Amino acid sequence: HPSTSEQWDLDVAMDSDGRYFAVWADNRRLYSDIRFSKSNDGTSWGDGQMNNNDIRVNSEYGGDLENWHPSVTIDENGRLYCVWLDNNGEYPRLMLSTSESTGNTWSQSVHITAVEGDLSEPYARWSPAIGLAVVYVLEGEGANGSIQKDIMFTRSTDGGETFSTPVKVTDDDTQDQYKHRVAVSD
């Protein structure tokens, strides 16, 4: 059985039919991937082995490439969205992949170019009213010249093709802001 040092950063979404979709960072192959599994009832998830019920989401993998901190959400048409970070660049990149097949196959991973900088902790949720909402932490220079962590928000209204210019959610320039979540409604 895998240990907690091999699998971490779990996120789960549920669709209107009560099916569950889970993503996590997984280091069982000696490099970290984003893995996916689903369950029709929340109790049966497969055998925990890398098989057809444990699918790699990220299309770039191996070598020194690491993928971590995934988040998954689903829209009203059953399209799954997974966002996560990878280390293929100067700073961690925010990546996106989608699935039209309840997670059986995933699109080629794309870098969300609207989001740049030293970021962490992406979290995604879907709403018919605003589309795909993503919040994350951005580390940058604060008001007093020190390093500051702020919560940022961006969204996509076209299924992840483009994203809005990120907006700072927090207004305190003296304290780090992190460990966020987002909820959306109709």
N, C-alpha and C positions, 0 to 999 in steps of 0.2 A: 504494500500500500504506500502511496506517496506521503511524504511528510510535509509539515507546514512550511519548511524551507524550500520545498519544491513547487508549491502551489499557494498563491496569495492573491489579494486584491479582488475578491469575489463581488460581482454585482448581478442582480437578478431582476427580470421584468416579467410581467404576466399579461397575457392578452385577454380579450373579452370572453373567450371560451374557457378560461381557466388553465391554459397551458403556461408552463414556466420556461423561461429562457435564461441561461446562466453563462457568464463569461468570467474568466480569471486569467491571471498571469501564471505561466507554467514553465518550470525549468527542468522537466524530466528528461529532456534531450540535450542537456548541458548548455543550452542557450535558451533565453526566455521567449516564449511564444504567447500569443493570446489564444486561449482555447475556449470552445463553446460546447454546451450540452443542453438538451431540452428534456422536459418531462410533461406528460399529459395530465399528471395528477399531483406532482410535487413529492411523490414518494419513490418513484422508480426513475433512476437517472442512468442506468447502465452499470457496468461492472468497474468503473474507475480506471479502466485501461484505455490506451489510445486506440480507439476503434471507430466505427461509424457513428457512435453516440458521443464522440469526443473529437471535435473537428477544429483544426487550426483556422483562425480568422485572418491573421496577418499573412499577406502574400510574400513579403520580403522577410527572410529569416536566415539564421546560421551565422557562422563567423563571429564577429564582434558585435553584431546587431542585437540589441536587447529591446524587448517590448514589455510594457508594464502599465499598470493602473487603467484597466479597461472599464467601460461603462456601456450598458446595453439598454435600448428602449425599442418600442414597437409602435407603428402608426395604426390608424383605423383600418387600413387596407392589408395589414399583416406584414408590412415591410419592416424588417429588423435593421437597426442602426447600431453599430459598435464604434465607439471612439476610444483611443488609448494613446499613450506616448511611446515614441521610440527614440533611440539615440543616434540616428543617422543624420548628423549635422552638427553645427556649432552648439546649438541648444537642443533640448528635447523638442521633438516635433509632435504636433497633434495630428493623429492619423484617423481615417474613417474608412469603414467598409460596410456594405449593406448586403442584405439577403432578401430575395423575393421568394425563397423556398423554405420558409420557417427554419433557416439555419443549415439546411443540407448543403448548400454551396454559398460562397461569399464572393462579392465583387473584388476586383483588384484594389488593394489598399491605396488610398490617396492622402496626400499631405494637405491639411486644411491651411492654406497659405495666408488666410486672413489673420491667423493667430501665430504670432512670432514672439520670441524672447525666452527667458528662463522660466518655464512654466511647469506646473505639477497639478495633480489631482483633478483631471477632467471628469465631469459628471454630466450625463445627457438624459433628457426626457423629451417626450413628444407631446404636443397638443395640437388639435385641429385648428385652434385659433391663431397660434403663432408659429407652428412648424416644429423643427428640431431645435431645442434650446440646449446650449452647452455652457456650463460654468466651469471655471478653473482658477487656479492660483497663478499670478504673475509676480515674479520677483524683480524688483527694480529699485531705482534710487528714490528714497523717501524725501519728505520735506526738509529734514535736517541733514541730508546728505548720506544718511545710513541706508543700508539695504532694507527694503520694505516689501512685505508680501501683501498683495491685494487680490480680492475676488473680482473676476472679470466675467462678462456675459457676452455671448454671441449667439446668433440664430441663423437658421437656413429655412427659407420658405419654398425652396425648389428641390426638396429631397436630398440635400447635401451637395448640390452642384456648386453653390456659392454660399458665402456666409457674410453677415453684416460686419461692419467695423466694430471690434470689441469695445464694450463700455465698462468702465470701472463701477462696480456695484457699491463698494464700501467708500466711506468718506472720512475715515480716521487715518491721518497720515503719521500718527505717532505709535501705533501698535500694528503688529502683524495680524493679518486676517487669513484664516484657513479653516479646514475641516467643515466645508460648506456642503449643502445639498440644495436641490431645487425641486419644487413641485409645480406642476402645471395643471390647468383645468380648461374646460371648453370655453 
